[in-house]
Amino acid sequence: MECMLNLHLNKTIQTMKNKFKNFAILFCATIISSCSTADIGACFNASDNNISVNEVITFTNCSSLQAANQQCNWSFGDGKDTVVLGNAAVKHAYKTIGQYQVKLTTGEGTNLSTHTLDVSVF
């Protein structure tokens, strides 16, 4: 009986952990979101904005009016830049402790839109 009770308790605790983890992920994603529904143009969210050196961070492009072949220019604030097409997420790891400003610029020709988010690396 004790073994069954422990098994049930362990499953209950694991279920609670999973529910809390999902809530925490949703809560963090909401806090780290750098865009509002009123934003037009360039917009992105980060998986975290307080990370350790060499930790990989994911930036998700949620830009409005984004064509599948539209060029997105990412600048990570550490001298590293990348260009992707469409809404593809990008990943980056910082090699040095510091404050960085991540910038996404999208658009065509002279109709460009830029959005920024600060990232702390410790």
C-alpha positions as CSV (number, residue, x, y, z in Angstrom):
1,M,0.0,0.0,0.0
2,E,2.8,2.4,0.9
3,C,4.5,1.7,-2.5
4,M,1.3,2.6,-4.3
5,L,0.8,5.7,-2.3
6,N,4.4,6.8,-3.0
7,L,3.9,6.1,-6.7
8,H,0.7,8.2,-6.8
9,L,2.4,11.0,-4.9
10,N,5.3,11.0,-7.3
11,K,2.9,11.2,-10.3
12,T,1.0,14.0,-8.6
13,I,4.2,15.9,-7.9
14,Q,5.4,15.4,-11.4
15,T,2.1,16.6,-12.8
16,M,2.2,19.7,-10.7
17,K,5.8,20.4,-11.8
18,N,4.8,20.0,-15.4
19,K,1.9,22.4,-14.9
20,F,4.1,24.9,-13.1
21,K,6.8,24.6,-15.8
22,N,4.3,25.3,-18.5
23,F,2.9,28.2,-16.6
24,A,6.4,29.5,-16.0
25,I,7.3,29.2,-19.6
26,L,4.2,31.0,-20.7
27,F,4.8,33.7,-18.0
28,C,8.4,34.2,-19.0
29,A,7.5,34.3,-22.7
30,T,5.0,37.0,-21.9
31,I,7.5,39.1,-20.0
32,I,10.2,38.7,-22.5
33,S,7.9,39.5,-25.4
34,S,9.3,42.7,-26.9
35,C,6.2,43.5,-29.0
36,S,2.6,44.5,-28.5
37,T,-0.3,43.7,-30.8
38,A,-0.3,47.4,-31.8
39,D,3.2,47.0,-33.3
40,I,3.4,47.2,-37.0
41,G,6.5,45.9,-38.9
42,A,9.5,44.4,-37.2
43,C,8.8,42.5,-34.0
44,F,10.4,39.6,-32.2
45,N,10.4,37.7,-28.9
46,A,13.3,36.1,-27.0
47,S,13.4,32.7,-25.2
48,D,15.1,34.6,-22.3
49,N,16.8,38.0,-21.9
50,N,19.0,37.2,-18.9
51,I,21.4,34.4,-19.9
52,S,24.8,33.1,-19.1
53,V,27.9,33.1,-21.3
54,N,27.6,30.5,-24.1
55,E,23.9,29.8,-23.4
56,V,21.9,29.6,-26.6
57,I,19.0,32.1,-26.8
58,T,16.3,31.8,-29.5
59,F,14.7,34.9,-31.1
60,T,11.4,34.3,-32.7
61,N,10.3,36.7,-35.5
62,C,6.7,37.7,-35.1
63,S,6.8,40.6,-37.5
64,S,3.5,41.7,-39.1
65,L,3.1,41.7,-42.9
66,Q,6.1,39.3,-43.2
67,A,6.4,37.8,-46.7
68,A,8.0,34.3,-46.9
69,N,10.8,35.7,-49.0
70,Q,11.3,39.0,-47.1
71,Q,14.8,39.6,-45.9
72,C,15.3,39.9,-42.1
73,N,18.5,41.4,-40.8
74,W,19.5,40.4,-37.3
75,S,22.1,42.2,-35.3
76,F,23.0,40.7,-31.9
77,G,25.0,43.7,-30.5
78,D,28.2,41.8,-30.3
79,G,29.5,42.3,-33.8
80,K,27.7,39.2,-35.1
81,D,24.9,39.6,-37.7
82,T,22.8,37.3,-39.7
83,V,20.3,37.5,-42.5
84,V,17.4,35.1,-42.9
85,L,14.3,35.0,-45.2
86,G,10.8,35.0,-43.7
87,N,9.9,34.4,-40.1
88,A,12.5,31.8,-39.3
89,A,13.7,31.8,-35.7
90,V,17.3,32.5,-35.1
91,K,19.6,31.2,-32.3
92,H,22.6,33.0,-30.8
93,A,25.1,32.5,-28.0
94,Y,27.2,35.3,-26.4
95,K,30.8,34.7,-25.6
96,T,31.3,37.6,-23.2
97,I,29.5,39.0,-20.2
98,G,27.7,42.3,-20.9
99,Q,24.6,44.1,-22.0
100,Y,23.6,43.7,-25.7
101,Q,21.0,45.2,-27.8
102,V,19.4,42.8,-30.3
103,K,18.0,44.5,-33.4
104,L,15.8,43.1,-36.2
105,T,15.3,45.1,-39.3
106,T,12.7,44.0,-41.9
107,G,11.1,45.5,-45.0
108,E,11.7,46.2,-48.5
109,G,13.7,49.1,-50.2
110,T,13.2,52.3,-48.1
111,N,10.2,50.9,-46.3
112,L,12.2,49.4,-43.4
113,S,11.1,48.7,-39.8
114,T,13.4,48.0,-36.8
115,H,12.7,46.6,-33.4
116,T,15.2,46.1,-30.5
117,L,15.4,44.2,-27.2
118,D,18.1,44.3,-24.5
119,V,19.8,41.1,-23.4
120,S,21.9,40.7,-20.3
121,V,24.7,38.1,-20.3
122,F,26.3,37.1,-16.9
